[in-house]
Amino acid sequence: MQQNNNNNNNNINMKNKNKNKKDDDQDSVMKESEKEESKEKEKDDKTNTNTTDPKLYDENDLYTQAVLEYLSNPGNITTAQTDLVLKFFNTSRQEQQRLEIKQQEKIRKEQEALQQKEQRQGGAAMLLSVLPWLTLDQAMVVMEMKSDNIEQASNYCMSTDPADLFIAINEWKKSHSSSSTTTTSTNSNNNNNTTDITMQNTRSSFDQRVLVRSQTTGEVKCVIFRCTDVSDDGQIKLQAVLDRNNIPLDPMHAKLLHLSVTDLMNCPGVTIEAQQRVEIAQNERILSIVFQVVKEQPSEMELMQQYAQQLLNQTTSSWRSRANYNKPTEFVPIQFQPKCRDLEYELEFEDKTPANNSCLKSVKHRMDGPVLFKGIYDDGTGLGLVGSAINQPIEIYTQIIDDVTHNIICIIFENDLRDNVVIDVQNLSFTEQTLKDVLTDSEKDFTKKDAAGNKISYRIIVKDKKIIGVLTKFGNEIKEMPYIEHSWMKEGNLIKIPSRGMLGIIKTIPIGLIVTNDPHKNIEKKSIKYTKNVNSRIFRKHAADLDGFIDIDVVKEGTNSGFRDLDNPLQQAFACTDLKESDDVDLASFLSFKQQNDTNMTDEINGLMKNVENDFSLIKQKDNNNNQELSPSDLLTRAINTVKRIQELLSTFKTRKSTLNDEETKFAQLVNDNINKYNREIRALRFEVRMGGGNSTPANK
């Protein structure tokens, strides 16, 4: 029986071999799926050739049984098939290892990026402690610009004008939009800038009320050291005596440097300062700081609550009472003398009763260390501003859009020392409210904080197309600030730039801080398009969000030079502080040039029209064609080009003036009628020239 079974199996195997030759594709798939199992059961599966798991296949399926029996015998598997299977598994293992390595590399890069981000955030936080007028996002960008080197970033920010720094940050964001540090800000900017011109109903085009104050001096900054000792081995001991603003440093805490003569000689930018100048600075440039103390008085409700609490619990300690009910004391510096970049200094105050000069405990330069100072307490009597503040009021550059809308272009705070300035605006046009009413309301408004925790610094009041008051808080009182409004600028007006000897026409005034009482007023958002003039800059403290640059079409460069072609002006943006209203002499000179230019254009148009009529006359003189230098076809082409030139000059003539007088209107209408007549004549002559065969010159005939 065993032999018969073997014979039967052999017969079945032979049949299966023949069948496998016909069904190679189906058998190869099944073979590959069972090869690994057959290798593992080379010896043990001989007894199970006829007893396979009934769950894996149908017992009545003889074909499947035969295939499994064939594959269970290792002798039936060829070397090529074994190599193919091994190659498959080796390739799979290699691919799996490659994916594992790739995943590990990805995790490593993510960890490095996270670590770099944390380090950058830490550096940005340190940068903010030195430069509080930067935002966290801006500090992150600066760190990225300087390869996360906090020292380089600090030196760069301290030596760069804030306005230029903001421009560099914005340009970096645009050129590195995929950077992780600027993804959020870039996305928000893209959403805000989907269109170049948007319509707004809000009072201001800014997303935040906080206007960051900018200040510039244009001076090169350096620290002055004094050589105090030279050792026998050539080591030099240097002590810092003046900070980078030439303010004397506290000798008890001044920085000390120890370096060799060789290192000192190799330091770039080292200069020798005269000892007399240093001594003068030490005696005359001690920092004098005038400050005020603001203590918010508790409201009647808070006083009642405090009194009730004391009745209910007589054992309440004084410190607990102060923590719950007493308002914190706020110290407000209002003047630095001598003038310097006050944001570079950290002031430490101590609350004392009564307030006096000693409340100012210490003054430290953020980079160079403690400096010598003198604190002066101002009790807020009178205006509250002392010294030069009276003679240097706030300057506000505005544009009058209509009867109820003011556009504030730039605000200059010469004597405001706060890190951030919050501007609130109000328009009283066509209302019965007065400045006195606003003063009363402002007593409460100036004590409130917005969602970002900021209090109002200034409130600008507008009525009847002019600013009628600028309010601020001194001590516990709301007072009016002295101010100067420059509201003469309008688009299309002739202006002069005295510092450059230029005359120009205002092309675009950007939209800044809008003051209106019309909630449905649609304001077209504008921004400058021209390149900023490299020599134009606001060198006084101002709100950095209102940079004050205006697009100008310069028509005259220099006092001794002539006017430029009005069709090709010099297009640059200038700071509003460089612009002055043109006088009668400038206006007369420009109008004379423009009138002469218009006369020349009129004469040119008349001459071109005469040339067209002459060309038409020559084309029609068929009998004298042999005496002409040009063929009718060439004459017609010249006439067509001349008509196009007349159309261009007429368009320029119309656009140069907003309104035309009667004589100019008649001239423009005459030229327009002639152009229509010339076009009809050209169509007729074109057909005649083609029919007459006048496509070649007389020399070719």
NUDO-440897 format. One line per 10 residues: their letters; for each residue x, y, z of C-alpha. Coordinates in Angstrom, 1 decimal, decimal comma. Layout:
// NUDO-440897
A = X:Y:Z ~ ...
***
This chain:
// NUDO-440897
MQQNNNNNNN = 0,0:0,0:0,0 ~ 2,8:2,3:0,8 ~ 4,4:1,6:-2,7 ~ 1,1:2,3:-4,4 ~ 0,7:5,5:-2,5 ~ 4,2:6,5:-3,6 ~ 3,5:5,6:-7,2 ~ 0,3:7,6:-7,1 ~ 2,2:10,5:-5,6 ~ 4,8:10,3:-8,3
NINMKNKNKN = 2,1:10,2:-11,0 ~ 0,4:13,1:-9,4 ~ 3,7:15,0:-9,1 ~ 4,5:14,3:-12,8 ~ 1,1:15,6:-13,8 ~ 1,6:18,6:-11,6 ~ 4,9:19,3:-13,3 ~ 3,3:19,3:-16,6 ~ 0,5:21,5:-15,3 ~ 3,1:23,8:-13,7
KKDDDQDSVM = 4,7:24,3:-17,1 ~ 1,4:25,5:-18,4 ~ 0,5:27,6:-15,4 ~ 4,0:29,1:-14,5 ~ 2,6:32,4:-13,2 ~ 0,2:30,8:-10,8 ~ 2,7:28,2:-9,5 ~ 5,5:30,8:-9,0 ~ 3,4:32,9:-6,8 ~ 2,5:29,9:-4,7
KESEKEESKE = 6,1:28,6:-4,6 ~ 7,4:31,9:-3,3 ~ 4,8:32,0:-0,6 ~ 5,9:28,5:0,7 ~ 9,7:28,6:0,2 ~ 10,5:29,9:3,6 ~ 8,3:27,3:5,3 ~ 9,8:24,5:3,3 ~ 13,3:25,4:4,4 ~ 12,3:25,4:8,1
KEKDDKTNTN = 10,7:21,9:7,7 ~ 13,4:20,2:5,6 ~ 13,4:17,0:7,8 ~ 10,3:17,2:9,9 ~ 7,7:17,7:7,1 ~ 8,4:14,3:5,4 ~ 5,8:12,6:7,7 ~ 3,3:15,4:7,1 ~ 3,3:15,4:3,3 ~ -0,2:13,8:3,2
TTDPKLYDEN = -1,5:15,4:6,4 ~ -1,6:19,2:5,9 ~ -3,7:21,6:8,0 ~ -7,3:21,3:6,8 ~ -7,8:24,9:7,8 ~ -5,4:26,2:5,2 ~ -7,1:24,7:2,2 ~ -10,0:22,5:1,1 ~ -9,4:18,8:1,6 ~ -11,2:18,1:-1,7
DLYTQAVLEY = -8,8:20,4:-3,6 ~ -6,4:17,9:-5,0 ~ -4,4:20,5:-6,9 ~ -3,6:22,4:-3,8 ~ -2,6:19,2:-2,0 ~ -0,3:18,3:-4,8 ~ 1,4:21,7:-4,8 ~ 2,0:21,7:-1,0 ~ 3,4:18,2:-1,2 ~ 5,7:19,2:-4,0
LSNPGNITTA = 7,0:22,3:-2,1 ~ 7,4:20,3:1,1 ~ 10,3:18,4:-0,5 ~ 13,5:20,5:-0,5 ~ 14,9:18,5:-3,4 ~ 12,2:20,0:-5,7 ~ 13,5:23,6:-5,1 ~ 16,3:24,7:-7,5 ~ 19,3:26,8:-6,6 ~ 18,1:29,7:-8,7
QTDLVLKFFN = 14,7:29,7:-6,9 ~ 16,6:29,6:-3,5 ~ 18,7:32,6:-4,6 ~ 15,7:34,4:-5,7 ~ 14,0:34,0:-2,3 ~ 17,1:34,9:-0,4 ~ 17,6:38,0:-2,6 ~ 14,0:39,0:-1,9 ~ 14,4:38,7:1,9 ~ 17,8:40,4:1,9
TSRQEQQRLE = 16,3:43,3:-0,1 ~ 13,4:43,5:2,3 ~ 15,8:43,6:5,3 ~ 18,0:46,2:3,6 ~ 14,9:48,3:2,9 ~ 13,7:47,9:6,5 ~ 17,1:49,0:7,8 ~ 17,2:52,0:5,4 ~ 13,7:53,1:6,6 ~ 14,8:52,7:10,3
IKQQEKIRKE = 18,0:54,7:9,6 ~ 15,9:57,4:7,8 ~ 13,5:57,5:10,7 ~ 16,3:57,8:13,2 ~ 17,9:60,6:11,1 ~ 14,5:62,4:11,0 ~ 14,1:62,2:14,7 ~ 17,7:63,4:15,2 ~ 17,1:66,4:13,0 ~ 13,8:67,2:14,7
QEALQQKEQR = 15,6:67,1:18,1 ~ 18,4:69,3:16,8 ~ 15,8:71,8:15,4 ~ 13,9:71,8:18,7 ~ 17,2:72,3:20,6 ~ 18,1:75,1:18,2 ~ 14,7:76,7:18,6 ~ 15,0:76,6:22,4 ~ 18,5:78,1:22,2 ~ 17,2:80,8:19,9
QGGAAMLLSV = 14,3:81,5:22,2 ~ 16,7:81,8:25,1 ~ 18,9:84,2:23,1 ~ 15,9:86,2:22,0 ~ 14,8:86,5:25,7 ~ 18,3:87,8:26,6 ~ 18,1:90,2:23,6 ~ 14,7:91,5:24,8 ~ 16,2:92,2:28,2 ~ 18,8:94,4:26,5
LPWLTLDQAM = 16,4:95,9:23,8 ~ 12,9:96,0:25,2 ~ 11,5:97,8:22,2 ~ 11,9:94,7:20,1 ~ 9,1:92,0:20,0 ~ 9,9:88,4:20,6 ~ 9,4:87,5:16,9 ~ 11,8:90,3:15,9 ~ 14,3:89,1:18,4 ~ 14,1:85,6:17,0
VVMEMKSDNI = 14,7:86,9:13,5 ~ 17,8:88,8:14,7 ~ 19,1:85,7:16,4 ~ 18,6:83,8:13,1 ~ 20,3:86,5:11,1 ~ 23,4:86,3:13,4 ~ 23,6:82,5:13,5 ~ 22,2:82,4:17,1 ~ 25,2:84,3:18,4 ~ 23,8:86,5:21,2
EQASNYCMST = 26,9:88,7:21,3 ~ 26,8:89,5:17,6 ~ 23,1:90,0:17,8 ~ 23,4:92,4:20,7 ~ 26,1:94,4:19,1 ~ 24,2:94,5:15,8 ~ 21,1:95,8:17,4 ~ 22,9:98,4:19,6 ~ 24,8:99,8:16,6 ~ 22,0:99,9:14,1
DPADLFIAIN = 19,3:102,5:13,9 ~ 15,9:101,0:14,9 ~ 14,2:102,1:11,7 ~ 17,0:100,4:9,6 ~ 16,8:97,4:11,9 ~ 13,0:97,0:11,3 ~ 13,6:97,2:7,6 ~ 16,3:94,6:7,7 ~ 14,1:92,3:9,8 ~ 11,2:92,6:7,3
EWKKSHSSSS = 13,5:92,0:4,3 ~ 14,9:88,9:6,1 ~ 11,4:87,6:6,6 ~ 10,6:88,0:3,0 ~ 13,7:86,3:1,8 ~ 13,5:83,5:4,4 ~ 9,7:82,9:4,4 ~ 10,2:79,2:5,1 ~ 12,2:79,7:8,3 ~ 10,7:78,2:11,4
TTTTSTNSNN = 11,1:81,5:13,3 ~ 9,1:83,5:10,9 ~ 6,4:81,1:9,8 ~ 3,7:82,6:12,0 ~ 4,5:86,2:11,1 ~ 4,9:85,4:7,4 ~ 1,6:83,7:7,3 ~ -0,1:86,6:9,0 ~ 1,6:89,0:6,7 ~ 0,5:87,0:3,7
NNNTTDITMQ = -3,1:87,1:4,9 ~ -2,9:90,8:5,5 ~ -1,3:91,5:2,1 ~ -3,5:89,5:-0,2 ~ -4,3:92,6:-2,0 ~ -2,2:95,8:-2,3 ~ -5,3:98,0:-1,8 ~ -7,9:97,2:0,8 ~ -10,8:99,1:2,2 ~ -11,0:99,7:5,9
NTRSSFDQRV = -13,7:101,0:8,2 ~ -11,5:101,1:11,4 ~ -10,0:104,3:12,8 ~ -6,5:103,1:12,3 ~ -4,7:100,9:9,8 ~ -2,6:99,3:12,6 ~ -3,5:96,0:14,2 ~ -2,2:97,2:17,6 ~ -2,5:100,5:19,4 ~ 1,0:100,3:20,8
LVRSQTTGEV = 3,3:102,4:18,7 ~ 6,9:101,4:19,3 ~ 9,0:104,6:19,8 ~ 12,1:104,9:17,7 ~ 15,1:107,1:18,4 ~ 18,3:107,9:16,4 ~ 21,3:110,0:16,9 ~ 23,5:109,1:13,9 ~ 26,6:108,9:16,1 ~ 29,2:106,1:16,1
KCVIFRCTDV = 29,1:104,2:19,5 ~ 32,2:103,1:21,3 ~ 33,3:102,6:24,9 ~ 36,2:104,6:26,3 ~ 38,8:102,7:28,4 ~ 41,7:104,1:30,5 ~ 45,0:102,3:30,9 ~ 45,6:101,9:34,6 ~ 48,6:99,6:34,7 ~ 51,2:98,0:32,5
SDDGQIKLQA = 53,0:95,0:33,9 ~ 56,6:93,9:33,2 ~ 55,5:91,1:31,0 ~ 53,6:93,4:28,7 ~ 50,1:92,9:30,2 ~ 47,9:96,0:30,0 ~ 45,0:96,6:32,5 ~ 42,2:98,7:31,1 ~ 39,2:100,2:33,0 ~ 36,0:101,4:31,3
VLDRNNIPLD = 35,4:105,1:32,1 ~ 32,8:106,2:29,5 ~ 30,0:104,1:28,1 ~ 29,0:104,2:24,4 ~ 27,0:107,3:25,0 ~ 29,9:109,1:26,7 ~ 28,2:108,8:30,1 ~ 30,7:108,3:32,9 ~ 30,6:104,8:34,3 ~ 30,6:104,0:38,0
PMHAKLLHLS = 34,2:103,3:38,9 ~ 33,2:100,9:41,7 ~ 31,6:98,6:39,1 ~ 33,4:99,5:35,9 ~ 34,5:96,6:33,6 ~ 38,2:95,7:33,6 ~ 40,1:94,2:30,6 ~ 43,5:92,4:30,8 ~ 45,3:91,9:27,5 ~ 48,7:92,0:26,0
VTDLMNCPGV = 50,2:94,8:23,9 ~ 50,0:92,5:20,9 ~ 46,3:91,8:21,4 ~ 45,6:95,5:21,9 ~ 47,4:96,4:18,6 ~ 45,5:93,8:16,7 ~ 42,1:95,0:17,9 ~ 40,4:96,7:14,9 ~ 38,9:100,2:15,3 ~ 41,0:101,2:18,4
TIEAQQRVEI = 41,5:105,0:18,6 ~ 43,2:107,3:21,1 ~ 40,9:109,7:22,9 ~ 42,3:113,0:24,4 ~ 42,5:112,9:28,2 ~ 41,0:116,4:28,4 ~ 37,9:115,4:26,5 ~ 37,4:112,4:28,8 ~ 37,7:114,5:31,9 ~ 35,2:117,0:30,6
AQNERILSIV = 32,8:114,2:29,9 ~ 33,3:112,8:33,4 ~ 32,4:116,1:34,9 ~ 29,7:117,4:32,6 ~ 27,9:114,4:31,3 ~ 26,7:112,8:34,5 ~ 23,3:111,4:33,7 ~ 20,5:113,6:35,1 ~ 17,1:112,0:35,1 ~ 13,9:113,8:36,0
FQVVKEQPSE = 11,1:111,4:37,0 ~ 7,6:111,6:38,4 ~ 5,7:109,3:40,8 ~ 2,2:108,2:39,9 ~ 0,1:106,6:42,6 ~ -3,4:105,5:41,6 ~ -5,9:106,5:44,2 ~ -8,4:103,8:45,2 ~ -12,0:104,2:44,1 ~ -14,8:104,8:46,5
MELMQQYAQQ = -15,9:101,2:46,2 ~ -12,4:99,9:47,0 ~ -12,3:102,2:50,0 ~ -15,6:100,9:51,2 ~ -14,4:97,3:50,7 ~ -11,2:98,1:52,6 ~ -13,2:99,6:55,5 ~ -15,6:96,7:55,7 ~ -12,7:94,3:55,7 ~ -11,1:96,1:58,6
LLNQTTSSWR = -14,3:96,0:60,6 ~ -14,8:92,3:60,0 ~ -11,3:91,3:60,7 ~ -9,4:93,7:63,0 ~ -6,4:91,4:63,0 ~ -5,6:91,8:59,3 ~ -2,0:92,7:59,0 ~ -0,8:95,9:57,2 ~ 1,0:94,0:54,4 ~ -2,1:92,0:53,6
SRANYNKPTE = -4,1:95,2:53,4 ~ -1,6:96,8:51,1 ~ -1,5:93,8:48,9 ~ -5,3:93,8:48,5 ~ -6,2:97,4:48,3 ~ -3,2:99,7:47,8 ~ -2,3:100,5:44,2 ~ 1,3:100,0:43,0 ~ 3,5:103,0:42,6 ~ 4,6:103,8:39,0
FVPIQFQPKC = 7,8:105,8:38,4 ~ 7,8:107,7:35,1 ~ 11,0:109,2:33,8 ~ 10,2:112,3:31,8 ~ 13,7:113,7:30,9 ~ 17,3:112,5:30,3 ~ 20,1:115,0:30,3 ~ 22,4:114,9:28,4 ~ 20,3:113,5:25,5 ~ 21,2:110,0:24,6
RDLEYELEFE = 19,6:106,7:23,7 ~ 17,6:106,3:26,9 ~ 16,3:102,8:26,0 ~ 19,8:101,5:26,5 ~ 19,5:102,1:30,3 ~ 17,8:100,2:33,0 ~ 16,4:102,3:35,9 ~ 15,8:100,9:39,4 ~ 13,4:102,8:41,6 ~ 12,6:102,4:45,3
DKTPANNSCL = 9,2:103,4:46,7 ~ 9,6:105,9:49,5 ~ 7,2:108,1:51,4 ~ 7,3:110,9:50,7 ~ 8,8:110,6:47,2 ~ 12,1:112,4:46,8 ~ 15,3:112,3:44,6 ~ 16,6:109,2:46,3 ~ 13,8:107,1:44,9 ~ 16,0:106,6:41,8
KSVKHRMDGP = 18,3:103,9:43,2 ~ 20,5:102,9:40,3 ~ 21,0:103,4:36,6 ~ 22,7:100,7:34,5 ~ 23,6:100,6:30,8 ~ 22,4:97,3:29,5 ~ 25,7:96,5:27,9 ~ 28,4:98,6:29,7 ~ 27,2:98,5:33,3 ~ 26,3:101,0:36,0
VLFKGIYDDG = 26,8:104,7:35,3 ~ 27,0:107,8:37,4 ~ 23,6:109,6:37,7 ~ 21,6:112,2:39,5 ~ 17,9:111,7:40,1 ~ 15,5:114,7:40,2 ~ 12,0:114,2:41,5 ~ 9,3:116,3:39,8 ~ 6,0:116,6:41,8 ~ 4,0:117,3:38,6
TGLGLVGSAI = 3,4:121,0:39,4 ~ 2,5:123,1:36,3 ~ 3,1:121,3:33,0 ~ 5,3:118,6:34,5 ~ 7,9:118,9:31,7 ~ 11,0:120,8:32,6 ~ 14,0:122,3:30,7 ~ 14,0:121,8:26,9 ~ 10,7:119,9:26,9 ~ 8,8:123,2:26,9
NQPIEIYTQI = 10,7:124,4:23,8 ~ 10,4:121,1:22,0 ~ 6,7:120,2:21,8 ~ 5,3:117,1:20,1 ~ 5,3:117,4:16,3 ~ 2,5:115,7:14,4 ~ 2,5:115,4:10,6 ~ -1,0:115,0:9,2 ~ -3,0:114,8:6,0 ~ -6,6:116,2:5,9
IDDVTHNIIC = -8,6:113,7:3,9 ~ -12,0:115,3:4,4 ~ -14,1:117,1:7,0 ~ -14,3:114,2:9,4 ~ -11,1:112,3:8,6 ~ -7,5:113,0:9,6 ~ -4,5:110,9:8,5 ~ -1,6:111,0:11,0 ~ 1,7:110,3:9,1 ~ 4,3:110,8:11,8
IIFENDLRDN = 4,5:111,7:15,5 ~ 7,8:112,9:17,0 ~ 8,2:112,5:20,8 ~ 11,4:114,3:21,6 ~ 11,1:114,0:25,4 ~ 9,1:110,8:25,9 ~ 11,2:108,1:27,5 ~ 8,9:105,1:27,6 ~ 9,6:101,9:25,8 ~ 6,2:101,8:24,2
VVIDVQNLSF = 3,8:104,7:23,5 ~ 0,0:104,0:23,2 ~ -1,9:106,5:21,1 ~ -5,6:107,0:21,4 ~ -7,5:109,2:18,9 ~ -10,9:110,9:18,9 ~ -12,6:113,1:16,3 ~ -15,2:115,6:17,6 ~ -16,2:117,1:14,2 ~ -19,9:118,0:13,8
TEQTLKDVLT = -20,5:117,2:17,5 ~ -21,2:119,4:20,5 ~ -18,3:118,0:22,5 ~ -15,5:120,2:23,5 ~ -11,9:119,6:24,6 ~ -13,0:120,2:28,2 ~ -15,5:117,3:28,0 ~ -12,8:115,0:26,7 ~ -10,5:116,1:29,6 ~ -13,2:115,0:32,1
DSEKDFTKKD = -13,7:111,6:30,4 ~ -10,0:111,0:30,1 ~ -9,4:110,9:33,8 ~ -10,9:107,4:33,9 ~ -9,8:106,3:30,5 ~ -6,1:106,9:31,2 ~ -6,2:104,5:34,2 ~ -7,8:101,6:32,3 ~ -5,7:98,9:30,6 ~ -6,6:97,2:27,3
AAGNKISYRI = -6,5:93,5:26,6 ~ -2,7:93,6:26,2 ~ -2,2:95,4:29,6 ~ -1,3:98,8:28,1 ~ -2,5:102,1:29,3 ~ -3,1:105,2:27,1 ~ 0,0:107,4:26,8 ~ -1,5:110,2:24,6 ~ -4,9:111,1:23,3 ~ -5,0:113,2:20,2
IVKDKKIIGV = -8,3:115,2:19,7 ~ -9,3:116,4:16,3 ~ -12,2:118,8:15,4 ~ -13,0:120,8:12,3 ~ -10,1:119,5:10,3 ~ -7,4:120,3:12,8 ~ -5,9:119,0:16,0 ~ -7,3:120,9:19,0 ~ -5,4:119,1:21,8 ~ -3,0:116,4:22,9
LTKFGNEIKE = -3,7:115,0:26,3 ~ -1,4:112,9:28,6 ~ -1,2:112,0:32,2 ~ 1,2:113,7:34,6 ~ 1,1:112,6:38,2 ~ -2,6:112,1:38,9 ~ -3,8:114,8:36,5 ~ -4,7:114,9:32,8 ~ -2,9:117,8:31,1 ~ -2,5:119,3:27,7
MPYIEHSWMK = 0,8:118,8:25,9 ~ 2,3:121,5:23,6 ~ 2,2:120,4:20,0 ~ 2,8:121,5:16,5 ~ 0,6:120,2:13,6 ~ 2,0:120,1:10,0 ~ -1,1:119,6:7,9 ~ -0,2:121,3:4,6 ~ 0,7:118,2:2,7 ~ -1,6:117,1:-0,2
EGNLIKIPSR = -1,0:114,7:-3,1 ~ -0,1:116,7:-6,2 ~ 1,3:119,7:-4,3 ~ 4,7:121,1:-5,1 ~ 7,2:120,8:-2,3 ~ 10,8:121,6:-1,7 ~ 13,6:119,7:0,0 ~ 16,0:122,4:1,3 ~ 18,7:119,9:2,5 ~ 19,1:118,6:-1,1
GMLGIIKTIP = 18,1:121,7:-3,1 ~ 15,3:119,8:-4,7 ~ 11,7:120,5:-5,9 ~ 9,2:117,7:-6,2 ~ 5,5:116,8:-6,4 ~ 3,9:114,7:-3,8 ~ 2,9:111,4:-5,4 ~ 1,7:109,2:-2,5 ~ 1,0:109,9:1,1 ~ 0,8:106,6:3,0
IGLIVTNDPH = -2,1:105,8:5,3 ~ -1,0:105,9:8,9 ~ -3,2:106,5:12,0 ~ -6,7:107,4:10,9 ~ -8,8:109,7:13,1 ~ -12,5:109,8:12,1 ~ -15,9:109,7:13,7 ~ -17,6:108,2:10,6 ~ -17,9:104,4:11,2 ~ -18,8:103,8:7,6
KNIEKKSIKY = -15,9:105,7:6,1 ~ -14,0:103,7:3,5 ~ -10,3:104,6:3,5 ~ -8,1:103,3:0,7 ~ -5,0:101,9:2,2 ~ -1,9:103,3:0,6 ~ 1,8:102,7:1,2 ~ 5,0:104,1:-0,4 ~ 6,2:102,4:-3,6 ~ 9,4:104,3:-4,2
TKNVNSRIFR = 12,9:103,6:-2,9 ~ 13,8:105,6:0,2 ~ 16,4:108,2:-0,3 ~ 19,6:107,1:1,5 ~ 20,2:110,6:2,9 ~ 16,7:111,1:4,2 ~ 16,1:110,1:7,8 ~ 14,3:111,2:10,9 ~ 17,0:111,8:13,5 ~ 14,6:112,5:16,4
KHAADLDGFI = 12,5:110,1:18,5 ~ 9,4:109,0:16,8 ~ 6,9:106,2:16,6 ~ 8,6:103,5:14,5 ~ 5,3:102,2:13,2 ~ 4,8:105,7:11,6 ~ 8,1:106,0:9,7 ~ 6,9:109,2:8,0 ~ 8,2:108,6:4,4 ~ 6,3:110,0:1,4
DIDVVKEGTN = 6,7:109,2:-2,3 ~ 8,0:112,3:-4,2 ~ 8,4:112,9:-8,0 ~ 11,5:115,1:-8,0 ~ 11,4:117,5:-10,9 ~ 14,4:119,6:-10,1 ~ 17,8:118,5:-8,6 ~ 20,0:121,1:-7,1 ~ 19,6:124,9:-7,0 ~ 21,7:125,5:-10,1
SGFRDLDNPL = 20,3:122,7:-12,2 ~ 17,3:122,9:-14,5 ~ 14,0:121,1:-14,4 ~ 13,8:117,4:-15,4 ~ 11,4:116,2:-18,0 ~ 8,0:115,9:-16,4 ~ 7,5:112,5:-18,0 ~ 10,7:111,2:-16,4 ~ 10,9:112,5:-12,8 ~ 13,3:111,1:-10,1
QQAFACTDLK = 11,1:108,8:-8,0 ~ 12,2:108,5:-4,4 ~ 10,6:108,5:-0,9 ~ 11,7:111,2:1,6 ~ 11,0:111,6:5,3 ~ 8,3:114,2:6,0 ~ 10,7:116,2:8,2 ~ 12,8:116,9:5,1 ~ 9,8:118,3:3,2 ~ 8,9:122,0:3,3
ESDDVDLASF = 6,0:123,8:1,7 ~ 7,1:125,6:-1,5 ~ 7,1:129,3:-1,6 ~ 5,9:131,7:-4,3 ~ 9,2:131,8:-6,0 ~ 9,4:128,1:-6,4 ~ 5,8:127,9:-7,6 ~ 6,3:130,6:-10,2 ~ 9,5:129,0:-11,4 ~ 7,8:125,6:-11,8
LSFKQQNDTN = 4,7:127,1:-13,5 ~ 6,9:129,0:-15,9 ~ 8,7:125,8:-16,8 ~ 5,5:123,9:-17,2 ~ 3,9:126,6:-19,4 ~ 7,0:126,7:-21,6 ~ 7,0:122,9:-21,8 ~ 3,3:122,9:-22,7 ~ 4,0:125,6:-25,4 ~ 6,8:123,5:-26,8
MTDEINGLMK = 4,5:120,5:-26,8 ~ 1,7:122,5:-28,6 ~ 4,2:123,6:-31,3 ~ 5,5:120,1:-31,7 ~ 2,0:118,7:-32,2 ~ 1,2:121,4:-34,8 ~ 4,4:120,6:-36,6 ~ 3,7:116,9:-36,7 ~ 0,1:117,5:-38,0 ~ 1,6:119,6:-40,8
NVENDFSLIK = 4,0:116,8:-41,7 ~ 1,2:114,3:-41,9 ~ -0,7:116,5:-44,3 ~ 2,4:117,0:-46,5 ~ 2,9:113,2:-46,7 ~ -0,7:112,7:-47,7 ~ -0,3:115,4:-50,4 ~ 2,8:113,7:-51,8 ~ 1,1:110,3:-52,0 ~ -1,8:111,8:-54,0
QKDNNNNQEL = 0,5:113,5:-56,5 ~ 0,7:110,4:-58,8 ~ 2,1:112,3:-61,8 ~ 5,2:113,4:-59,9 ~ 6,0:110,1:-58,3 ~ 9,2:109,7:-60,3 ~ 10,7:112,8:-58,7 ~ 10,0:111,7:-55,1 ~ 12,8:110,3:-52,9 ~ 10,3:107,9:-51,1
SPSDLLTRAI = 7,7:105,7:-52,6 ~ 4,0:106,1:-51,7 ~ 4,3:103,1:-49,4 ~ 7,2:104,6:-47,5 ~ 5,4:107,9:-47,2 ~ 2,3:106,2:-45,9 ~ 4,3:104,3:-43,2 ~ 5,9:107,6:-42,1 ~ 2,5:109,2:-41,9 ~ 1,1:106,4:-39,7
NTVKRIQELL = 4,1:106,7:-37,3 ~ 3,6:110,4:-37,1 ~ -0,1:110,0:-36,2 ~ 0,9:107,6:-33,4 ~ 3,3:110,2:-32,0 ~ 0,6:112,9:-32,1 ~ -1,7:110,6:-30,1 ~ 1,0:110,1:-27,4 ~ 1,7:113,8:-27,1 ~ -2,0:114,6:-26,8
STFKTRKSTL = -2,4:112,0:-24,0 ~ 0,5:113,6:-22,1 ~ -0,8:117,1:-22,7 ~ -4,1:116,1:-21,1 ~ -2,7:114,3:-18,1 ~ -0,2:117,0:-17,1 ~ -3,0:119,2:-15,9 ~ -6,0:118,3:-13,7 ~ -8,1:120,9:-15,5 ~ -7,7:122,5:-19,0
NDEETKFAQL = -8,7:126,1:-19,7 ~ -10,9:127,0:-22,7 ~ -8,1:127,5:-25,1 ~ -6,4:124,3:-24,2 ~ -9,7:122,4:-24,4 ~ -10,3:123,7:-27,9 ~ -6,8:122,8:-29,0 ~ -7,1:119,2:-27,6 ~ -10,5:118,8:-29,4 ~ -9,0:120,1:-32,7
VNDNINKYNR = -6,1:117,6:-32,4 ~ -8,5:114,8:-31,6 ~ -10,7:115,6:-34,6 ~ -7,6:115,7:-36,9 ~ -6,4:112,3:-35,6 ~ -9,8:110,8:-36,6 ~ -9,6:112,4:-40,0 ~ -6,0:111,1:-40,5 ~ -7,1:107,6:-39,6 ~ -9,9:107,6:-42,2
EIRALRFEVR = -7,4:109,0:-44,8 ~ -4,9:106,3:-44,0 ~ -7,4:103,5:-44,6 ~ -8,3:105,0:-48,0 ~ -4,7:105,6:-49,1 ~ -3,6:102,2:-47,9 ~ -6,0:100,6:-50,4 ~ -5,0:103,0:-53,2 ~ -1,3:102,3:-52,7 ~ -1,8:98,6:-52,8
MGGGNSTPAN = -3,8:98,8:-56,0 ~ -1,2:101,1:-57,5 ~ 1,7:98,8:-56,7 ~ 3,5:101,5:-54,9 ~ 5,5:99,1:-52,6 ~ 8,9:99,8:-54,0 ~ 11,1:102,9:-54,1 ~ 11,6:104,9:-57,4 ~ 15,1:103,6:-57,6 ~ 13,9:100,0:-58,0
K = 11,4:100,9:-60,8
***
